[in-house]
């Protein structure tokens, strides 16, 4: 029997992570945060001071890294046994992840690791190309987005709550630049999968978004 997959794609800051984890809990399915995979690799590369333009070395690090995901109340990600969860949300990590995600050789290495998360009773996959590239045969697909200013405001609030200094206009610029890079890259650009449910969460609560997705599945 085919293992069901729900893909939730969209730009950074649209709320994919929170929505996906809550849906996985409600459905009792496994969870894949593909962004954490690329961000974990970014952390590994920065720790090893790898030149991002040295694709061969980036690929070697990608092949060797060992990732563990603990999806309890909060997502815990371990890289080679070390808890790196707190580092995943840093701006420089996100920007590095976006850069290496544009490298076809790196994407090929990490593609199989992502597909291996497909296990019974089902999988909620959160990312930018889950429905278009990683799980094109998924029965249920969602494209979740929000305006760049709304996403920047959410990010600004998160950083302030953590005691991290932030500049709203700079965050907005960074988000818009990342969107441009993700949509214009040659390999697996950010785009809405055919037949996907489009949701703009700019003025929606998380509960409202989840309710819309559950309607799709049921």
C-alpha positions as CSV (number, residue, x, y, z in Angstrom):
1,X,0.0,0.0,0.0
2,X,1.3,3.4,-0.9
3,X,2.5,5.5,2.0
4,X,0.6,8.8,2.1
5,X,2.5,12.1,2.0
6,X,1.4,15.6,2.7
7,X,3.8,18.2,1.2
8,X,3.8,21.8,2.5
9,X,5.9,24.1,0.4
10,X,6.4,27.8,0.4
11,X,8.9,30.7,1.1
12,X,10.8,31.2,4.4
13,X,8.8,32.6,7.3
14,X,5.3,31.5,6.0
15,X,4.7,29.3,9.0
16,X,5.4,26.0,7.3
17,X,7.4,24.5,10.2
18,X,4.8,25.2,12.9
19,X,1.9,24.1,10.7
20,X,3.6,21.0,9.5
21,X,4.6,19.8,13.0
22,X,1.1,20.3,14.4
23,X,-0.4,18.5,11.4
24,X,2.0,15.6,11.8
25,X,0.9,15.3,15.5
26,X,-2.8,15.5,14.7
27,X,-2.4,12.8,11.9
28,X,0.0,10.7,13.8
29,X,2.5,10.8,10.9
30,X,6.2,11.2,10.6
31,X,7.7,14.7,10.0
32,X,10.3,15.9,7.7
33,X,11.7,19.5,7.9
34,X,13.8,19.6,4.7
35,X,15.0,23.1,5.6
36,X,16.7,21.7,8.7
37,X,18.6,19.2,6.5
38,X,20.1,22.1,4.5
39,X,20.6,24.2,7.5
40,X,22.3,21.4,9.3
41,X,24.6,21.0,6.4
42,X,25.3,24.7,6.5
43,X,26.2,24.5,10.2
44,X,28.6,21.6,9.4
45,X,30.2,23.5,6.6
46,X,30.7,26.6,8.6
47,X,32.1,24.6,11.5
48,X,34.6,23.1,9.2
49,X,35.3,26.4,7.4
50,X,34.5,24.8,4.0
51,X,34.6,27.1,1.0
52,X,31.0,27.1,-0.3
53,X,32.3,27.4,-3.9
54,X,34.2,24.1,-3.4
55,X,31.3,21.9,-4.5
56,X,33.2,18.6,-4.1
57,X,34.1,19.3,-0.5
58,X,30.5,20.5,0.2
59,X,29.3,17.1,-1.2
60,X,31.7,15.2,0.9
61,X,30.5,16.8,4.1
62,X,26.9,16.2,3.0
63,X,27.5,12.5,2.5
64,X,29.3,12.1,5.8
65,X,26.9,14.0,8.1
66,X,24.6,12.0,10.4
67,X,21.3,13.7,11.2
68,X,18.7,12.9,13.9
69,X,15.2,14.5,14.3
70,X,13.3,14.4,17.5
71,X,9.8,15.8,16.9
72,X,8.4,16.1,20.3
73,X,6.7,19.3,21.5
74,X,9.6,21.2,19.9
75,X,11.8,20.0,17.0
76,X,15.3,18.9,18.1
77,X,17.9,18.4,15.5
78,X,21.2,16.7,16.1
79,X,24.2,16.8,13.7
80,X,26.7,14.0,14.4
81,X,25.3,13.7,17.9
82,X,25.4,17.4,18.8
83,X,22.2,19.3,19.4
84,X,22.2,22.2,16.9
85,X,18.6,23.2,17.2
86,X,19.4,26.7,18.6
87,X,21.7,27.4,15.6
88,X,19.2,26.5,12.9
89,X,17.3,29.8,13.0
90,X,20.3,32.1,12.7
91,X,20.2,34.4,9.7
92,X,23.7,33.5,8.4
93,X,22.8,29.8,8.6
94,X,19.6,30.4,6.6
95,X,21.5,32.4,3.9
96,X,24.2,29.7,3.7
97,X,21.5,27.0,3.4
98,X,19.9,28.9,0.5
99,X,23.2,29.2,-1.3
100,X,24.1,25.5,-1.1
101,X,20.6,24.4,-1.9
102,X,21.2,25.9,-5.4
103,X,24.0,23.4,-6.1
104,X,22.6,20.4,-8.1
105,X,25.3,18.0,-6.8
106,X,24.4,18.8,-3.2
107,X,20.7,18.4,-3.8
108,X,21.2,15.0,-5.3
109,X,23.1,13.8,-2.2
110,X,20.4,15.0,0.2
111,X,17.4,14.0,-2.0
112,X,17.6,10.3,-1.0
113,X,18.0,11.2,2.7
114,X,14.8,13.2,2.5
115,X,12.9,10.4,0.6
116,X,13.9,7.9,3.3
117,X,11.6,9.7,5.8
118,X,8.6,8.3,3.9
119,X,7.4,5.6,6.3
120,X,4.1,4.2,7.5
121,X,1.6,5.5,8.5
122,X,2.4,8.6,6.6
123,X,4.6,11.7,6.3
124,X,4.2,15.5,6.5
125,X,7.1,17.0,4.5
126,X,7.9,20.7,4.9
127,X,10.1,22.6,2.5
128,X,10.4,24.4,-0.8
129,X,10.3,21.6,-3.4
130,X,8.6,18.8,-1.5
131,X,5.6,18.6,-3.9
132,X,7.5,19.4,-7.1
133,X,10.8,17.4,-6.7
134,X,11.1,15.2,-3.6
135,X,7.6,13.8,-3.4
136,X,6.0,14.6,-6.8
137,X,3.6,11.7,-6.4
138,X,2.2,13.0,-3.0
139,X,-1.6,12.8,-2.9
140,X,-2.0,16.1,-0.9
141,X,0.0,19.2,-1.6
142,X,-0.1,22.7,-0.1
143,X,1.7,25.9,-1.0
144,X,1.8,28.2,2.1
145,X,2.9,31.8,1.7
146,X,2.5,35.3,3.2
147,X,3.6,38.8,2.3
148,X,7.3,39.6,2.8
149,X,6.5,42.3,5.4
150,X,4.3,39.9,7.4
151,X,7.1,37.2,7.3
152,X,9.7,39.8,8.4
153,X,7.4,41.0,11.2
154,X,7.1,37.4,12.5
155,X,10.8,36.9,12.3
156,X,11.4,40.2,14.1
157,X,9.1,39.2,16.9
158,X,10.8,35.7,17.2
159,X,14.3,37.3,17.5
160,X,13.2,39.9,20.0
161,X,11.6,37.3,22.2
162,X,14.9,35.5,22.2
163,X,16.7,38.7,23.2
164,X,18.4,39.0,19.8
165,X,18.7,42.5,18.2
166,X,17.1,42.8,14.8
167,X,16.2,45.4,12.2
168,X,12.8,45.0,10.5
169,X,13.7,46.7,7.2
170,X,16.9,44.6,7.0
171,X,14.9,41.4,7.7
172,X,12.4,42.3,5.0
173,X,15.3,42.9,2.5
174,X,16.9,39.6,3.4
175,X,13.6,37.7,3.0
176,X,12.9,39.3,-0.4
177,X,16.5,38.5,-1.6
178,X,16.1,34.9,-0.4
179,X,12.8,34.7,-2.3
180,X,14.4,36.0,-5.4
181,X,17.3,33.5,-5.1
182,X,15.0,30.6,-4.4
183,X,12.6,31.3,-7.2
184,X,15.3,32.1,-9.8
185,X,17.7,29.2,-9.2
186,X,18.3,26.8,-12.0
187,X,17.7,23.6,-10.0
188,X,14.4,23.0,-8.2
189,X,13.3,26.6,-7.9
190,X,10.6,27.5,-5.4
191,X,7.3,27.1,-7.2
192,X,3.8,25.8,-6.5
193,X,3.2,22.2,-7.4
194,X,0.4,21.4,-9.9
195,X,-2.8,20.8,-8.1
196,X,-1.6,22.2,-4.8
197,X,-3.8,24.1,-2.4
198,X,-2.7,27.7,-2.2
199,X,-2.9,29.4,1.2
200,X,-1.9,33.0,2.0
201,X,-1.4,33.0,5.8
202,X,-0.7,36.8,6.0
203,X,-4.0,37.4,7.9
204,X,-4.7,33.9,9.1
205,X,-4.1,32.2,12.5
206,X,-2.2,28.9,12.6
207,X,-5.4,27.1,13.6
208,X,-7.2,28.5,10.6
209,X,-4.4,27.3,8.3
210,X,-4.4,23.8,9.9
211,X,-8.2,23.6,9.5
212,X,-7.9,24.4,5.7
213,X,-5.2,21.7,5.2
214,X,-7.2,19.1,7.2
215,X,-10.2,19.7,4.9
216,X,-7.9,18.9,1.9
217,X,-6.8,15.6,3.5
218,X,-10.2,14.5,4.6
